[in-house]
Amino acid sequence: MSDQKNNKVVEIYTDGACKGNPGVGGWGAYLYYADKEQELFGGEPLTTNNRMELLAAIRALEALKKPCKVHLYTDSQYVQKGISEWLSNWKSRNWRTANKKPVKNDDLWKQLDQLTQQHDIEWFWVRGHSGDAGNERADQLANRGVEMILTEN
Protein backbone atom coordinates (compact mmCIF):
# COMPACT_ATOMS: atom_id res chain seq x y z
CA MET A 1 0.00 0.00 0.00
CA SER A 2 1.12 3.54 -0.52
CA ASP A 3 3.46 5.32 1.84
CA GLN A 4 1.05 8.25 2.06
CA LYS A 5 -0.89 6.95 5.05
CA ASN A 6 -1.36 10.24 6.79
CA ASN A 7 -4.70 11.02 8.38
CA LYS A 8 -5.64 13.55 5.69
CA VAL A 9 -6.02 11.16 2.74
CA VAL A 10 -8.43 8.27 2.26
CA GLU A 11 -6.65 5.51 0.37
CA ILE A 12 -9.01 3.39 -1.76
CA TYR A 13 -8.15 0.27 -3.74
CA THR A 14 -10.82 -1.08 -6.08
CA ASP A 15 -11.16 -4.14 -8.29
CA GLY A 16 -13.69 -6.03 -10.33
CA ALA A 17 -13.88 -9.71 -11.24
CA CYS A 18 -15.97 -11.67 -13.69
CA LYS A 19 -16.32 -15.40 -14.33
CA GLY A 20 -17.09 -15.22 -18.01
CA ASN A 21 -17.46 -11.83 -19.64
CA PRO A 22 -20.38 -11.40 -19.49
CA GLY A 23 -20.89 -13.69 -16.54
CA VAL A 24 -21.10 -13.74 -12.77
CA GLY A 25 -19.28 -10.67 -11.49
CA GLY A 26 -17.99 -9.23 -8.28
CA TRP A 27 -16.55 -5.94 -7.11
CA GLY A 28 -14.39 -5.12 -4.13
CA ALA A 29 -13.04 -2.03 -2.42
CA TYR A 30 -10.57 -1.62 0.41
CA LEU A 31 -10.57 1.77 2.14
CA TYR A 32 -7.90 2.98 4.55
CA TYR A 33 -7.97 6.21 6.54
CA ALA A 34 -5.69 6.98 9.50
CA ASP A 35 -6.06 3.82 11.62
CA LYS A 36 -9.41 2.72 10.19
CA GLU A 37 -10.03 0.14 7.48
CA GLN A 38 -13.20 -0.79 5.62
CA GLU A 39 -13.84 -3.65 3.22
CA LEU A 40 -16.73 -3.57 0.77
CA PHE A 41 -17.81 -6.16 -1.79
CA GLY A 42 -20.79 -7.31 -3.79
CA GLY A 43 -21.72 -8.90 -7.06
CA GLU A 44 -24.22 -9.41 -9.84
CA PRO A 45 -25.37 -12.61 -11.59
CA LEU A 46 -24.91 -11.37 -15.17
CA THR A 47 -22.52 -8.50 -15.82
CA THR A 48 -19.17 -7.55 -17.33
CA ASN A 49 -15.76 -6.99 -15.83
CA ASN A 50 -15.83 -3.30 -16.79
CA ARG A 51 -19.13 -2.78 -14.98
CA MET A 52 -17.69 -4.41 -11.86
CA GLU A 53 -14.58 -2.22 -12.02
CA LEU A 54 -16.78 0.88 -12.21
CA LEU A 55 -19.13 -0.33 -9.47
CA ALA A 56 -16.18 -0.91 -7.11
CA ALA A 57 -15.16 2.75 -7.43
CA ILE A 58 -18.78 3.93 -7.11
CA ARG A 59 -19.48 1.89 -3.96
CA ALA A 60 -16.21 3.00 -2.37
CA LEU A 61 -16.94 6.69 -2.96
CA GLU A 62 -20.54 6.25 -1.76
CA ALA A 63 -19.14 4.93 1.53
CA LEU A 64 -17.45 8.25 2.29
CA LYS A 65 -19.60 10.24 4.70
CA LYS A 66 -18.19 13.70 3.90
CA PRO A 67 -16.03 15.35 1.22
CA CYS A 68 -12.52 13.87 1.36
CA LYS A 69 -9.12 13.97 -0.25
CA VAL A 70 -8.85 10.55 -1.88
CA HIS A 71 -6.14 8.50 -3.54
CA LEU A 72 -8.02 5.90 -5.59
CA TYR A 73 -6.05 2.97 -6.99
CA THR A 74 -7.44 0.76 -9.75
CA ASP A 75 -5.90 -1.91 -11.95
CA SER A 76 -8.44 -1.04 -14.65
CA GLN A 77 -7.10 1.21 -17.39
CA TYR A 78 -10.71 1.48 -18.55
CA VAL A 79 -11.66 3.19 -15.27
CA GLN A 80 -8.46 5.22 -14.89
CA LYS A 81 -8.39 6.51 -18.47
CA GLY A 82 -12.16 6.87 -18.60
CA ILE A 83 -12.26 9.17 -15.61
CA SER A 84 -9.02 11.03 -16.39
CA GLU A 85 -9.07 11.31 -20.19
CA TRP A 86 -12.35 10.33 -21.84
CA LEU A 87 -15.14 11.54 -19.54
CA SER A 88 -15.07 15.23 -20.39
CA ASN A 89 -15.29 14.46 -24.12
CA TRP A 90 -18.12 11.98 -23.60
CA LYS A 91 -20.06 14.60 -21.66
CA SER A 92 -19.44 17.30 -24.27
CA ARG A 93 -20.72 14.91 -26.97
CA ASN A 94 -23.85 14.02 -24.97
CA TRP A 95 -22.49 10.62 -23.90
CA ARG A 96 -21.28 9.62 -27.34
CA THR A 97 -17.86 8.29 -28.30
CA ALA A 98 -15.65 9.91 -30.93
CA ASN A 99 -17.28 7.44 -33.37
CA LYS A 100 -20.71 8.82 -32.38
CA LYS A 101 -21.70 5.55 -30.68
CA PRO A 102 -23.34 5.54 -27.25
CA VAL A 103 -20.84 5.28 -24.40
CA LYS A 104 -20.98 1.81 -22.88
CA ASN A 105 -21.90 1.71 -19.20
CA ASP A 106 -22.98 5.35 -19.30
CA ASP A 107 -25.33 4.73 -16.36
CA LEU A 108 -22.34 3.89 -14.17
CA TRP A 109 -20.09 6.57 -15.64
CA LYS A 110 -22.76 9.18 -14.80
CA GLN A 111 -22.93 7.91 -11.20
CA LEU A 112 -19.16 7.97 -10.91
CA ASP A 113 -19.01 11.45 -12.40
CA GLN A 114 -21.51 12.71 -9.81
CA LEU A 115 -19.56 11.17 -6.94
CA THR A 116 -16.24 12.59 -8.11
CA GLN A 117 -17.68 16.11 -7.84
CA GLN A 118 -17.97 15.63 -4.06
CA HIS A 119 -14.31 14.76 -3.39
CA ASP A 120 -10.75 15.76 -4.26
CA ILE A 121 -9.61 12.55 -5.99
CA GLU A 122 -6.28 11.53 -7.46
CA TRP A 123 -6.62 8.45 -9.66
CA PHE A 124 -3.79 5.93 -9.90
CA TRP A 125 -3.42 2.89 -12.11
CA VAL A 126 -1.61 -0.10 -10.58
CA ARG A 127 -0.66 -3.29 -12.37
CA GLY A 128 -3.00 -6.07 -11.28
CA HIS A 129 -1.63 -9.22 -9.66
CA SER A 130 1.80 -7.67 -9.21
CA GLY A 131 2.08 -7.88 -5.45
CA ASP A 132 0.58 -4.48 -4.54
CA ALA A 133 -0.99 -5.29 -1.16
CA GLY A 134 -3.98 -2.97 -1.54
CA ASN A 135 -4.75 -4.23 -5.03
CA GLU A 136 -4.46 -7.85 -3.90
CA ARG A 137 -6.90 -7.15 -1.07
CA ALA A 138 -9.39 -5.50 -3.44
CA ASP A 139 -9.03 -8.49 -5.78
CA GLN A 140 -9.83 -10.89 -2.92
CA LEU A 141 -12.90 -8.82 -2.06
CA ALA A 142 -14.09 -8.80 -5.69
CA ASN A 143 -13.76 -12.57 -5.78
CA ARG A 144 -15.76 -12.80 -2.53
CA GLY A 145 -18.47 -10.87 -4.38
CA VAL A 146 -18.43 -13.48 -7.15
CA GLU A 147 -18.58 -16.34 -4.62
CA MET A 148 -21.47 -14.67 -2.83
CA ILE A 149 -23.51 -14.66 -6.06
CA LEU A 150 -22.50 -18.21 -6.96
CA THR A 151 -23.59 -19.57 -3.57
CA GLU A 152 -26.92 -17.71 -3.79
CA ASN A 153 -27.81 -19.45 -7.06
TINU-839512 format. One record per residue (C-alpha): residue in one letter; x, y, z. Coordinates in pm, whole numbers, padded with zeros to 5 digits, always signed. Layout:
BEGIN
AXYZ ...
***
This chain:
BEGIN
M+00000+00000+00000 S+00112+00354-00052 D+00346+00532+00184 Q+00105+00825+00206 K-00089+00695+00505 N-00136+01024+00679 N-00470+01102+00838 K-00564+01355+00569 V-00602+01116+00274 V-00843+00827+00226 E-00665+00551+00037 I-00901+00339-00176 Y-00815+00027-00374 T-01082-00108-00608 D-01116-00414-00829 G-01369-00603-01033 A-01388-00971-01124 C-01597-01167-01369 K-01632-01540-01433 G-01709-01522-01801 N-01746-01183-01964 P-02038-01140-01949 G-02089-01369-01654 V-02110-01374-01277 G-01928-01067-01149 G-01799-00923-00828 W-01655-00594-00711 G-01439-00512-00413 A-01304-00203-00242 Y-01057-00162+00041 L-01057+00177+00214 Y-00790+00298+00455 Y-00797+00621+00654 A-00569+00698+00950 D-00606+00382+01162 K-00941+00272+01019 E-01003+00014+00748 Q-01320-00079+00562 E-01384-00365+00322 L-01673-00357+00077 F-01781-00616-00179 G-02079-00731-00379 G-02172-00890-00706 E-02422-00941-00984 P-02537-01261-01159 L-02491-01137-01517 T-02252-00850-01582 T-01917-00755-01733 N-01576-00699-01583 N-01583-00330-01679 R-01913-00278-01498 M-01769-00441-01186 E-01458-00222-01202 L-01678+00088-01221 L-01913-00033-00947 A-01618-00091-00711 A-01516+00275-00743 I-01878+00393-00711 R-01948+00189-00396 A-01621+00300-00237 L-01694+00669-00296 E-02054+00625-00176 A-01914+00493+00153 L-01745+00825+00229 K-01960+01024+00470 K-01819+01370+00390 P-01603+01535+00122 C-01252+01387+00136 K-00912+01397-00025 V-00885+01055-00188 H-00614+00850-00354 L-00802+00590-00559 Y-00605+00297-00699 T-00744+00076-00975 D-00590-00191-01195 S-00844-00104-01465 Q-00710+00121-01739 Y-01071+00148-01855 V-01166+00319-01527 Q-00846+00522-01489 K-00839+00651-01847 G-01216+00687-01860 I-01226+00917-01561 S-00902+01103-01639 E-00907+01131-02019 W-01235+01033-02184 L-01514+01154-01954 S-01507+01523-02039 N-01529+01446-02412 W-01812+01198-02360 K-02006+01460-02166 S-01944+01730-02427 R-02072+01491-02697 N-02385+01402-02497 W-02249+01062-02390 R-02128+00962-02734 T-01786+00829-02830 A-01565+00991-03093 N-01728+00744-03337 K-02071+00882-03238 K-02170+00555-03068 P-02334+00554-02725 V-02084+00528-02440 K-02098+00181-02288 N-02190+00171-01920 D-02298+00535-01930 D-02533+00473-01636 L-02234+00389-01417 W-02009+00657-01564 K-02276+00918-01480 Q-02293+00791-01120 L-01916+00797-01091 D-01901+01145-01240 Q-02151+01271-00981 L-01956+01117-00694 T-01624+01259-00811 Q-01768+01611-00784 Q-01797+01563-00406 H-01431+01476-00339 D-01075+01576-00426 I-00961+01255-00599 E-00628+01153-00746 W-00662+00845-00966 F-00379+00593-00990 W-00342+00289-01211 V-00161-00010-01058 R-00066-00329-01237 G-00300-00607-01128 H-00163-00922-00966 S+00180-00767-00921 G+00208-00788-00545 D+00058-00448-00454 A-00099-00529-00116 G-00398-00297-00154 N-00475-00423-00503 E-00446-00785-00390 R-00690-00715-00107 A-00939-00550-00344 D-00903-00849-00578 Q-00983-01089-00292 L-01290-00882-00206 A-01409-00880-00569 N-01376-01257-00578 R-01576-01280-00253 G-01847-01087-00438 V-01843-01348-00715 E-01858-01634-00462 M-02147-01467-00283 I-02351-01466-00606 L-02250-01821-00696 T-02359-01957-00357 E-02692-01771-00379 N-02781-01945-00706 
***
